[in-house]
Amino acid sequence: MLNKDNRLKKKYQFNYVYKNGNRFAGKCLILHTTTSKTKNIKVGFAVTKKVGKAHTRNLVRRRLREMIRKQLPNLKQNFNIIIMAKDCISEFRFAEQEAELVYLLKKADLYESVKENI
């Protein structure tokens, strides 16, 4: 489960990211990102009724939360992220979904650079 400090919840927060952010699309996921005024990284999830019935949407949301929870320590701070699920997401296995999320996060340049000791 994500901490409260890491969640986007309000409609105006989602609208701000949609309006001012960048969009990165994959086969089964869409990633919207924008810089934030707060110190923490905040993540929101959007799963429409096109994905399926309520139990399917809840399963997809739980999986997305787990995927991003694993990646949070490696991500840059001061960003707002919305992860949208396309209607074909249920056709992909968990590992494929996770690989695509990592690909989109790298494409959006959200991973912190590794600092080497010289």
N, CA, C and O of each residue as an XYZ file, in Angstrom:
472
protein
N       0.837     -1.184      0.000
C       0.000      0.000      0.000
C       0.878      1.241      0.000
O       1.902      1.285      0.681
N       0.485      2.223     -0.746
C       1.228      3.478     -0.792
C       0.914      4.338      0.422
O      -0.215      4.342      0.912
N       1.907      5.063      0.904
C       1.679      6.011      1.991
C       0.772      7.134      1.515
O       0.667      7.392      0.316
N       0.118      7.802      2.462
C      -0.752      8.919      2.104
C       0.029     10.045      1.440
O      -0.505     10.777      0.608
N       1.291     10.174      1.815
C       2.126     11.229      1.241
C       2.420     10.984     -0.234
O       2.811     11.911     -0.943
N       2.243      9.780     -0.701
C       2.569      9.416     -2.076
C       1.342      9.211     -2.962
O       1.448      8.575     -4.011
N       0.190      9.729     -2.568
C      -1.026      9.494     -3.338
C      -1.588     10.785     -3.921
O      -1.603     11.820     -3.255
N      -2.042     10.721     -5.143
C      -2.868     11.766     -5.738
C      -4.314     11.333     -5.520
O      -4.682     10.211     -5.866
N      -5.131     12.208     -4.953
C      -6.496     11.796     -4.653
C      -7.550     12.756     -5.191
O      -8.631     12.329     -5.596
N      -7.244     14.035     -5.198
C      -8.246     15.045     -5.549
C      -8.363     15.218     -7.057
O      -7.397     15.025     -7.796
N      -9.553     15.582     -7.498
C      -9.805     15.752     -8.924
C      -8.952     16.876     -9.507
O      -8.477     16.765    -10.637
N      -8.754     17.954     -8.755
C      -7.951     19.061     -9.277
C      -6.485     18.664     -9.455
O      -5.800     19.205    -10.322
N      -6.001     17.723     -8.641
C      -4.632     17.231     -8.814
C      -4.505     16.446    -10.123
O      -3.547     16.624    -10.875
N      -5.484     15.575    -10.381
C      -5.484     14.810    -11.621
C      -5.587     15.747    -12.826
O      -4.862     15.581    -13.807
N      -6.490     16.733    -12.749
C      -6.669     17.666    -13.865
C      -5.396     18.454    -14.143
O      -5.064     18.705    -15.302
N      -4.682     18.846    -13.094
C      -3.436     19.583    -13.268
C      -2.410     18.734    -14.021
O      -1.740     19.230    -14.927
N      -2.288     17.475    -13.654
C      -1.324     16.588    -14.322
C      -1.731     16.355    -15.770
O      -0.882     16.381    -16.661
N      -3.020     16.128    -16.018
C      -3.477     15.909    -17.385
C      -3.219     17.142    -18.254
O      -2.792     17.019    -19.402
N      -3.477     18.318    -17.706
C      -3.374     19.558    -18.473
C      -1.924     19.975    -18.709
O      -1.574     20.373    -19.820
N      -1.076     19.892    -17.684
C       0.274     20.444    -17.752
C       1.375     19.407    -17.918
O       2.542     19.771    -18.063
N       1.032     18.134    -17.898
C       2.056     17.096    -17.884
C       2.413     16.554    -19.248
O       1.848     16.938    -20.272
N       3.372     15.647    -19.223
C       3.796     14.924    -20.420
C       3.142     13.552    -20.421
O       2.831     12.990    -19.371
N       2.940     13.022    -21.629
C       2.244     11.735    -21.779
C       3.174     10.744    -22.464
O       3.812     11.056    -23.469
N       3.236      9.541    -21.898
C       4.035      8.459    -22.458
C       3.144      7.227    -22.545
O       2.556      6.809    -21.548
N       3.044      6.650    -23.734
C       2.116      5.533    -23.936
C       2.873      4.255    -24.263
O       3.915      4.266    -24.918
N       2.308      3.152    -23.780
C       2.820      1.822    -24.071
C       1.703      0.959    -24.610
O       0.664      1.474    -25.023
N       1.902     -0.340    -24.611
C       0.898     -1.267    -25.121
C      -0.340     -1.324    -24.232
O      -1.467     -1.338    -24.729
N      -0.125     -1.359    -22.900
C      -1.265     -1.515    -22.001
C      -1.343     -0.425    -20.927
O      -2.267     -0.432    -20.114
N      -0.381      0.514    -20.914
C      -0.367      1.578    -19.908
C      -0.091      2.928    -20.559
O       0.562      3.016    -21.599
N      -0.605      3.976    -19.918
C      -0.296      5.351    -20.293
C       0.192      6.046    -19.032
O      -0.407      5.903    -17.966
N       1.280      6.797    -19.153
C       1.894      7.467    -18.015
C       1.819      8.971    -18.251
O       2.299      9.466    -19.270
N       1.217      9.700    -17.310
C       1.182     11.158    -17.341
C       2.072     11.655    -16.210
O       1.928     11.206    -15.073
N       2.994     12.578    -16.501
C       3.901     13.079    -15.473
C       4.006     14.597    -15.544
O       3.873     15.195    -16.611
N       4.245     15.204    -14.393
C       4.536     16.626    -14.310
C       5.317     16.888    -13.034
O       5.285     16.088    -12.099
N       6.010     17.998    -13.002
C       6.740     18.348    -11.783
C       5.753     18.792    -10.715
O       4.642     19.228    -11.016
N       6.176     18.674     -9.473
C       5.310     18.963     -8.343
C       5.939     20.037     -7.470
O       7.154     20.235     -7.496
N       5.118     20.724     -6.703
C       5.614     21.713     -5.748
C       6.025     21.069     -4.436
O       6.785     21.648     -3.660
N       5.519     19.872     -4.193
C       5.824     19.199     -2.935
C       7.103     18.386     -3.064
O       7.586     18.131     -4.167
N       7.635     17.990     -1.933
C       8.890     17.238     -1.911
C       8.695     15.791     -2.345
O       9.572     15.216     -2.990
N       7.569     15.202     -2.004
C       7.323     13.780     -2.272
C       6.853     13.554     -3.693
O       6.292     14.440     -4.337
N       7.099     12.344     -4.161
C       6.525     11.908     -5.424
C       5.103     11.448     -5.129
O       4.863     10.750     -4.143
N       4.157     11.840     -5.988
C       2.759     11.468     -5.783
C       2.271     10.706     -7.002
O       2.569     11.066     -8.141
N       1.508      9.636     -6.740
C       1.051      8.746     -7.806
C      -0.463      8.584     -7.721
O      -1.023      8.414     -6.638
N      -1.111      8.640     -8.872
C      -2.542      8.379     -8.971
C      -2.786      7.310    -10.015
O      -1.955      7.094    -10.897
N      -3.918      6.645     -9.917
C      -4.247      5.547    -10.825
C      -5.601      5.809    -11.458
O      -6.530      6.253    -10.783
N      -5.717      5.537    -12.754
C      -6.970      5.702    -13.480
C      -7.257      4.404    -14.236
O      -6.515      4.013    -15.137
N      -8.340      3.755    -13.851
C      -8.763      2.514    -14.500
C     -10.235      2.690    -14.857
O     -11.090      2.764    -13.975
N     -10.527      2.757    -16.164
C     -11.889      3.040    -16.600
C     -12.735      1.774    -16.663
O     -12.227      0.662    -16.514
N     -14.018      1.961    -16.883
C     -14.939      0.829    -16.975
C     -14.716     -0.005    -18.230
O     -15.239     -1.113    -18.339
N     -13.944      0.518    -19.175
C     -13.620     -0.255    -20.375
C     -12.764     -1.471    -20.034
O     -12.753     -2.452    -20.777
N     -12.048     -1.409    -18.911
C     -11.167     -2.506    -18.503
C     -11.981     -3.736    -18.129
O     -11.576     -4.863    -18.415
N     -13.119     -3.525    -17.495
C     -13.951     -4.661    -17.102
C     -14.838     -4.307    -15.928
O     -15.041     -3.137    -15.606
N     -15.360     -5.343    -15.296
C     -16.224     -5.138    -14.133
C     -15.399     -4.707    -12.932
O     -14.172     -4.641    -13.004
N     -16.068     -4.415    -11.836
C     -15.418     -3.843    -10.658
C     -14.289     -4.712    -10.123
O     -13.232     -4.196     -9.761
N     -14.498     -6.011    -10.069
C     -13.449     -6.873     -9.509
C     -12.200     -6.872    -10.394
O     -11.083     -6.979     -9.887
N     -12.380     -6.752    -11.702
C     -11.242     -6.678    -12.615
C     -10.509     -5.356    -12.454
O      -9.279     -5.326    -12.417
N     -11.264     -4.259    -12.359
C     -10.640     -2.937    -12.174
C      -9.887     -2.873    -10.857
O      -8.795     -2.308    -10.793
N     -10.454     -3.444     -9.813
C      -9.775     -3.451     -8.510
C      -8.496     -4.279     -8.561
O      -7.486     -3.896     -7.970
N      -8.530     -5.400     -9.254
C      -7.334     -6.226     -9.410
C      -6.239     -5.454    -10.144
O      -5.077     -5.483     -9.739
N      -6.606     -4.774    -11.211
C      -5.640     -3.989    -11.974
C      -5.061     -2.882    -11.102
O      -3.854     -2.641    -11.130
N      -5.901     -2.212    -10.336
C      -5.431     -1.133     -9.446
C      -4.468     -1.665     -8.393
O      -3.439     -1.044     -8.128
N      -4.788     -2.801     -7.795
C      -3.891     -3.402     -6.792
C      -2.546     -3.758     -7.405
O      -1.501     -3.527     -6.796
N      -2.568     -4.316     -8.598
C      -1.324     -4.675     -9.276
C      -0.493     -3.432     -9.594
O       0.723     -3.436     -9.406
N      -1.138     -2.378    -10.071
C      -0.419     -1.144    -10.390
C       0.204     -0.533     -9.133
O       1.336     -0.049     -9.161
N      -0.543     -0.561     -8.042
C       0.001     -0.031     -6.772
C       1.228     -0.817     -6.328
O       2.202     -0.231     -5.855
N       1.187     -2.116     -6.474
C       2.330     -2.946     -6.080
C       3.529     -2.677     -6.984
O       4.662     -2.597     -6.508
N       3.285     -2.538     -8.278
C       4.383     -2.269     -9.207
C       5.081     -0.956     -8.878
O       6.310     -0.897     -8.854
N       4.309      0.094     -8.627
C       4.906      1.401     -8.372
C       5.537      1.445     -6.987
O       6.516      2.162     -6.781
N       4.995      0.690     -6.034
C       5.569      0.661     -4.692
C       6.992      0.120     -4.728
O       7.863      0.607     -4.007
N       7.231     -0.894     -5.574
C       8.568     -1.458     -5.721
C       9.541     -0.448     -6.333
O      10.731     -0.462     -6.020
N       9.042      0.415     -7.193
C       9.896      1.344     -7.928
C      10.124      2.681     -7.210
O      11.039      3.418     -7.576
N       9.315      3.007     -6.202
C       9.402      4.316     -5.544
C      10.795      4.692     -5.038
O      11.199      5.837     -5.237
N      11.547      3.805     -4.402
C      12.872      4.216     -3.908
C      13.835      4.636     -5.014
O      14.786      5.371     -4.749
N      13.609      4.188     -6.235
C      14.510      4.494     -7.346
C      14.102      5.730     -8.144
O      14.835      6.158     -9.036
N      12.937      6.309     -7.833
C      12.411      7.402     -8.638
C      12.816      8.764     -8.093
O      13.079      8.927     -6.902
N      12.859      9.745     -9.009
C      13.148     11.118     -8.621
C      11.989     11.672     -7.803
O      10.841     11.264     -7.982
N      12.291     12.594     -6.913
C      11.261     13.247     -6.106
C      10.686     14.434     -6.875
O      11.134     14.739     -7.981
N       9.699     15.098     -6.293
C       9.066     16.298     -6.852
C       8.357     16.031     -8.184
O       8.404     16.863     -9.091
N       7.710     14.890     -8.300
C       6.946     14.581     -9.506
C       5.560     14.065     -9.128
O       5.374     13.403     -8.107
N       4.599     14.391     -9.983
C       3.266     13.799     -9.903
C       3.122     12.865    -11.092
O       3.466     13.223    -12.219
N       2.610     11.664    -10.836
C       2.478     10.646    -11.878
C       1.061     10.092    -11.854
O       0.513      9.810    -10.789
N       0.477      9.939    -13.028
C      -0.796      9.222    -13.153
C      -0.551      8.041    -14.075
O      -0.016      8.198    -15.172
N      -0.945      6.861    -13.624
C      -0.816      5.649    -14.415
C      -2.216      5.236    -14.854
O      -3.067      4.904    -14.029
N      -2.440      5.261    -16.160
C      -3.729      4.875    -16.716
C      -3.617      3.493    -17.345
O      -2.643      3.182    -18.031
N      -4.619      2.683    -17.102
C      -4.666      1.346    -17.692
C      -5.526      1.388    -18.947
O      -6.645      1.903    -18.933
N      -4.989      0.841    -20.031
C      -5.781      0.706    -21.254
C      -6.705     -0.503    -21.105
O      -6.507     -1.343    -20.228
N      -7.703     -0.579    -21.963
C      -8.682     -1.658    -21.848
C      -8.092     -3.031    -22.138
O      -8.698     -4.039    -21.775
N      -6.933     -3.103    -22.779
C      -6.321     -4.406    -23.098
C      -5.376     -4.895    -22.004
O      -4.689     -5.895    -22.208
N      -5.317     -4.233    -20.859
C      -4.347     -4.584    -19.814
C      -4.572     -5.984    -19.249
O      -3.616     -6.638    -18.831
N      -5.798     -6.445    -19.230
C      -6.080     -7.769    -18.661
C      -5.544     -8.907    -19.545
O      -5.490    -10.056    -19.105
N      -5.151     -8.596    -20.778
C      -4.585     -9.607    -21.666
C      -3.115     -9.887    -21.358
O      -2.570    -10.899    -21.797
N      -2.463     -8.978    -20.591
C      -1.046     -9.105    -20.281
C      -0.851     -9.688    -18.893
O      -1.648     -9.445    -17.987
N       0.229    -10.469    -18.732
C       0.564    -11.016    -17.421
C       1.198     -9.936    -16.561
O       1.604     -8.889    -17.065
N       1.282    -10.195    -15.252
C       1.817     -9.228    -14.301
C       3.245     -8.824    -14.663
O       3.578     -7.640    -14.614
N       4.084     -9.779    -15.023
C       5.482     -9.487    -15.351
C       5.586     -8.588    -16.579
O       6.445     -7.708    -16.634
N       4.722     -8.802    -17.556
C       4.721     -7.965    -18.758
C       4.257     -6.548    -18.434
O       4.798     -5.575    -18.958
N       3.253     -6.440    -17.565
C       2.774     -5.124    -17.149
C       3.865     -4.365    -16.389
O       4.064     -3.168    -16.596
N       4.563     -5.081    -15.510
C       5.622     -4.460    -14.723
C       6.783     -4.015    -15.612
O       7.342     -2.937    -15.406
N       7.144     -4.826    -16.584
C       8.206     -4.466    -17.517
C       7.833     -3.217    -18.313
O       8.682     -2.362    -18.569
N       6.585     -3.117    -18.697
C       6.145     -1.937    -19.440
C       6.152     -0.693    -18.568
O       6.514      0.387    -19.037
N       5.760     -0.826    -17.310
C       5.800      0.318    -16.395
C       7.230      0.815    -16.220
O       7.477      2.021    -16.255
N       8.171     -0.105    -16.031
C       9.584      0.270    -15.896
C      10.066      0.961    -17.161
O      10.774      1.965    -17.091
N       9.686      0.429    -18.317
C      10.059      1.043    -19.593
C       9.524      2.473    -19.686
O      10.252      3.377    -20.096
N       8.271      2.684    -19.313
C       7.676      4.023    -19.395
C       8.316      4.990    -18.401
O       8.507      6.165    -18.714
N       8.648      4.502    -17.208
C       9.315      5.361    -16.230
C      10.700      5.772    -16.724
O      11.117      6.911    -16.516
N      11.412      4.860    -17.371
C      12.713      5.201    -17.944
C      12.555      6.166    -19.109
O      13.353      7.090    -19.263
N      11.545      5.959    -19.918
C      11.281      6.832    -21.060
C      10.955      8.251    -20.584
O      11.319      9.230    -21.236
N      10.270      8.351    -19.450
C       9.915      9.654    -18.882
C      11.061     10.272    -18.094
O      10.936     11.387    -17.588
N      12.182      9.553    -17.985
C      13.378     10.011    -17.271
C      13.066     10.293    -15.799
O      13.444     11.337    -15.268
N      12.383      9.369    -15.154
C      12.016      9.531    -13.750
C      12.925      8.773    -12.798
O      12.792      8.908    -11.581
N      13.844      7.981    -13.326
C      14.769      7.271    -12.452
C      15.912      8.198    -12.047
O      16.409      8.981    -12.856
N      16.319      8.097    -10.786
C      17.455      8.885    -10.330
C      18.711      8.340    -10.982
O      18.848      7.135    -11.192
N      19.619      9.239    -11.296
C      20.876      8.797    -11.893
C      21.744      8.169    -10.806
O      21.756      8.619     -9.660
N      22.453      7.143    -11.183
C      23.321      6.441    -10.249
C      24.594      7.248    -10.107
O      25.267      7.534    -11.097
N      24.932      7.619     -8.869
C      26.137      8.418     -8.617
C      27.295      7.467     -8.329
O      27.215      6.618     -7.442
N      28.351      7.625     -9.083
C      29.510      6.778     -8.904
C      30.559      7.484     -8.042
O      30.771      8.687     -8.190
N      31.202      6.757     -7.161
C      32.274      7.322     -6.345
C      33.559      7.324     -7.148
O      33.958      6.315     -7.729
N      34.183      8.461     -7.165
C      35.429      8.583     -7.926
C      36.602      8.629     -6.979
O      37.747      8.731     -7.419
